[in-house]
Amino acid sequence: MISEGSSTEATPDQTPVNQAETGRAKALPTADFFDCESLLSVAERQKLGELRVFSATEIEPFAGQWWQSEQVPRSVFQRLSSLGFGAPFSSGQSRLFSGLATLELCRADLSTGAIFGIHHELFTEGIRIFGTAEQKHRFLRPAQEGEILGGFALTEPEHGSDVAGGLATTVRRDGDGWLLNGAKRWIGNAIDGDYVFLWARDADDKQIRGFILDLNLPGVSRQKIENKISMRGIKNANITLQDVRLAEADRLSTIDSFADTNVLLLGTRMMAGWMATGVQFAAYDIAREYALKRLQFGKPLAKFQLIQQQLVEMLGNITASLSMTARAARIQDAHDQGLGPSLRMEQAALVKAYTSKRCLETVALGRSILGGNGIVTDFGMAKIFADAQPILTFEGTYEVNSLIVGRAITGHSALL
């Protein structure tokens, strides 16, 4: 039996193609085919260039190793913080810049981008929006500077898409504090992190409460979710909560309903869109470089019509994804400046659903171009192909996000 990708042509250099660019590839148009980056200010473009250099030198060369070992060093995020990268509210940078920065991190390694995004866009941003003055004073600077690492604890073992009505983790008043019981699942940054932004139902009045949970409190048990085939660099956890005593000072006092989660979920759906676009950039980079180097029948794969068609299809998906995420970010920027309406949840849901679906198509095309080499991590594409799979389901599944959009355009809810 002839193995996929085998032939009598000269064998290419075995250097992973995502770590070496030929002069020809450098001179060709990038995956940002319509130059979305030009919409940034000069200062933001320079800052994005700094991040691109950092990603190329301190993340991408090690991403495969981190994927195998299931560990992204915490020092990476401390270094990013020292360089001034984080949520836009603290730096005065635009939402478009923040999105393109997420794209660049996820282009280098999706796990690194996810850890960074969860910490800044969920934990830190959540405290900025819902925290008291004392909580902001206590947490925002350490979070922004990388001294602490935070997560976001909403999903539960039995409640994912239906967590709005099914939230089972409970808190109950206990003297001058609270008593917490329940369980959370798929919580990023919870194994190596320090705190999580946690959601629970008040056992007495059934209202939704938010807390900043210290993961080292008595009664908190964390178990790493093993045997993942995707995003192995981020350690997701099962968290068990048994009679955990919380101080009133750690309650986010402005939260009283599940609707408050939408403030953050809109942002995370946008974040997921940027992540999906970044993964597509990575797949395109590797596939095109491979097609330029790999010889078949005495000439590069890039000279064959069907390979060019696949690359163009990948580029089309990327362009559509980037155009949608960039437009949504521009709406957010205009609203932040008081110049327009806010981004609507159905718009963010469409960004998340559409880009995640295109992402799976793009990485599948890229894997095909690499033939048999597309299923080994040495060439980078196999890792990207595996990592892309959960994007379709996290931050709301593809189906749930589609139904949010469907409700908006028909006036009928199919969710309940």
N, C-alpha and C positions, 0 to 999 in steps of 0.2 A: 504494500500500500504506500502511495506517495503522500508524504505529509504536506499539509497546507503550507504554501509559501516556499516549498522546495523547488529548485530549478538547477539548470546547469550554468547559470550566469555567475559572474564573479561575486563572491561574498562581500558585503559591505563591511566597513569598519564596525567593530562591535561596540564602539563607544555609544552609550545611550544617546539617541538623537536629540533628546531635549536638553542636553548639556553642551552641544556644539553646534554653532551656526556657521554655515558656509558664507563666503562673501556674497554669493548670488542671493541667498535668502535674505541677508541683511539689506540688500538693495531693493527688494520687492515690497509691494504695499503690505501694510500690516493688516491684522484682522479688523482694526478700526478703519474700515474701508472709506467711510464718509467723514473721518476726522472729528469724531465727537469730542475728543480731547481739546480741540481748539476752542470749545465753548467755555473753557476754564479761564480764569484770569492768568496773567503771566506768572504771578507768585504761586498760584495753585499748580500750574504746569511744572514749575521748577520743583515744587514739593513732591508732586507725583513722580517726577523723575528720580528723586532721592529714594522714594519707596521702591521704584522699579529696580534700582541698583541694589538696594538692600535685599529685595526678594531674590534677585538673580545670584547674589553672592552668599547670603546667609540662610536662605530657606530652600530654594529649588534644588541645590546640589545635595541636600540632606533629606529631602522629602521622602524619597523611597526608603531610606534607612529608618526614618521615624514611622513610616507606615508599617514596616516589618516589625519594629520593636514596640509599636503601639504607644509611642511617647513623643510628644513635642516638648522640648525643653522650655521651662517657664522663663528662662533667661531671654528667649526670643521676644516675648511680650514685654518684658522689662526694657529691652533695647528699643522696641518700637515706641514705647511710652517716652523714653528719653529723647527720641527723635521728634516727638511732638505729634504722633499719630493717635487718633482716638475719635470720639464722637464730635460732630461739628459744633455742638453748642459751646464747647470749651475753647475752641481754637478760632472761631470766627470764619471757618471755611464753609463752603456751600455744601448742600446735600449732594449735588452732582459730584463734587470732589470726593466726598465721603463714599459715594457709591463706586466711583472709579478706583478708589483706594481698596475697597473691598474686592472689586474685580481683580486687581493686581495681586492681592494676597492669595485669593482662591485660584488664580492662574498658576501661582507657584505651588500651592498646596491647599486643598480644600479644608483639611482638618485645621490647619493653622488659621485660615480665614474664619472658620466656624468658631473656634475658641475665642478669637479676637472679637468677633461680632456678638457672640452671646454676652461676653463681659461688658462691652461698651454699649451696644444697642438695646440690651434687655436689662441687665443688672444696673449699670451706671445710669443709663437714661431713665430707668424706672424710678430710681431714687431722686433724680433731678426733677421728675414730673410730680411724683406723689409724696416725696419725703418732706419731713418737717425741716425747719431751719437747723435744728440740732443734728438731725440725721445727715443732712447735706454737709454740714461742717465735719461730721465724724467720718463720712465715707467717700465723698466725691474726690477730694484730693488724693487720698491713697489709691482709690480705684483708677483715677486718671493717670497716675504716675507708676502704676504697675506694682504697688506695694502689696495689694491684695488682689485676689482673683475671684470673680463672682459668677453665679449661674442663675438660672430661671426655672423654678420648680412649679409647673402647672400640670403637665400630663401625669396620669396615674396608671397603674397596672391594668385596670378595667375600663378606663375612660380616656380616649384620645379625641376623636372627632366629636364625641358627645359630652365632652367635659363641661360645657357650659351648664347643662342641666344635671349632669351626673357627678359633679365634684363631690368626692366622698371624704377627703381629708377634713377633719374637724378641729375647731378650737372652741374652748369654753372658758369663760371668765373664771379665774381662780385667785381670789383675793385681789391684790393690786396688779396681777399679771394674767397670763393665759396658759391653758394646758392644751397641748397640741398632740393629736393622734392621727395616724393614717399612713399612707405610702405614696411615693412618687416614682415614676419610671422614665427612662430615657433622658435623665437630667445631665446635660453637658456641663463640664467644669466642676462636677460635684465630687469627684474622687480626689483631685489634686487641689481643689479650690478651698476658699475660706468661708464664703457666705453664698446663700442663694436668696433670691427674691421669691418668696413662697406665697401661694394662694391656698386658702382654706375656707370652709364654710362654718359660720358661727352656729354651734349646736343649739343655741337658744333661740335666736331670731331668724336663722336660716340665711342671713346676709353673707356676702362674700367679703373676706378680710384679706389684707396683704401684710406680710411681715418680712423683715430682714432676718433670716435665720442663720445663726452661727453654726456651722457644720460640726463644730467640736463640742456642742452642748451634750450633756448626759441625755440618753434616750434616742439620740440620732445614730442610726446605723447605715453605713454606705457599702454597697456591693457593686463592684465593677461588672458591667454586662460583657460577658465573654463571647468569643467565637464570631465576632463581627467580620464581615467580608468587605465592608465599606467604611470610609472615614476612620480608619483604625487609629489614627494619631490622636483623636479626641476620645477621652475616656468617658463614656456614658455610664450612668449609675442608676441602680435601684436604691431608693432611700426609704428606710423604715423609721417611722416616728412613733415612739411609745412614751406617753406621758412626759413630753418635752415641755419644760417650763420656760415660757417666753416673757420678757419684760414688756410692759406697756410702751417703754421708750423705743422698742423695736417694731411697733405696729405702725404701718403706713396709714395714718388716721384719715386721709381723704378718700380711701377706697371703701365703698360700701355695696358694690354690685359687680356682677361679671362684666357688665358693659365697660367698666374701667379697663379691662384687659385689652379692649379694642384699640385703645390709644397706642399700646405697645405692639399689638399684633399687626396693625397696619404697617408699622415700621419694619417688623421682622419679615413680613411678606415682601416688602421692597428689598430688604437685605437678601432674602432667598433668590430674588430675581437677579440681583447683582452677582450672587454666588454662582447661579446657573450660567450666567454669561461668562464669568471668569473661567469656569471649567471648559466651556466651549472654546474660548481663546486658547487654552492649554492644549486641547485636542487638535485644534487647527495647526498650532505651531509645530507640534510633533509630526502630524500627518504630512504637512507640506515639506518639512525638512527631510523626512524619510523618503517621500516621493522624489525629491531632488537627488538623493544619494543612492537609492536602491536601484540596481541594474536588473532589467529583465530583457531577454532577447537582445542584449548588447546595447541597450539605451535606458536612460532613467525612466522610472515609472511615470514621472511628471510629463513625459511626452505622449503618454497614451490618452486617448479621448475619454475613456470611462473614468480614469483617475482624475482628470481635470474636471469632469462633471461632478464627481463626488466632492472634490474640494470646493467647487462653486456652490454646491448645495449646503455644505458646511458654512461657507461664508455668508450665504443668504440667511441661514438660521441665526447666525451671530449678529448680522446687521439688523435683522428684525428685532432680536432680543435687546440689543444695545439701544436701538432707537426707542423702544418702548420704555425701558428703564430710565433712559436719559430724559425723556419727555416727562415722565412722572416725577423725577427729581426736580426738574425745572418748575413744575407746578408747586412742589413743596417749597422750593426756594422763593418763588413769588409770594406764596402765602406767608412765609417767615418774614418777608419784607413789607407785609401789609398791602400787597399789590394784586391779590387774587384770592379765589376760594381755596379751601384746603383740599388735599387729595382725598378722595372718597374711598371707603373700604372696598367697594366693588372694583375700583380702578386698580388698587393694590392687589386684589385677588386675581384679576386678569393678568397682571404682570407676573405674579407667582405661577399661576397655572400655565400660561403660555410659554414662558421661558424654561420652565422645568421640562415640559414636553419636548420643546425644541432641543434642549440639552441632551436628552436621551437619544434623539435622532442623530445629533451631531457626533457624539462619542461613538455611536455604533458605526457611522460612516468612517470615522477615523480608525477604529479598530479593524475594519475591513481592509483599508488601504495597507495596513501593516501585515496582513496575512497572518501566518503563524506567529510572527514576532509580536502580534497584537495581544497575545495572551500571557506574555511573560513580563514581569515588572522591570526587567533590564532596560526595556525600550520606553518606559514611561506610560504607554497608552493603556496597558492593562490596569494599572492603578487608577488612572483617570476614569476608565470605563466602569470600574467597580465603585469608585467614589460617587459617581453621578447618580447611582440608583436611588438613594434615599431622598434626593432633592425633590422627587416627585411626591413624596409623602410627608416630609416635615414642614412645619409652619402651615399646617392645613393640607390635607391631601389634595391631589389634583382634582378629584371629584368634588370635594367640599368647596374648594375655591371656585370651581366652575359653577356650582349651584348658587353661590353668593352672587356671581355675575348674572346667572340666569334669573334670579329673583329680581335683580335690579332692572333687567331689560324687559321682563314680562309682567312684573307686579304680582307674581304668584311664587310662593315659597314651596320648593320641593324638598326642603330639608326636614320638615316635620309633618 
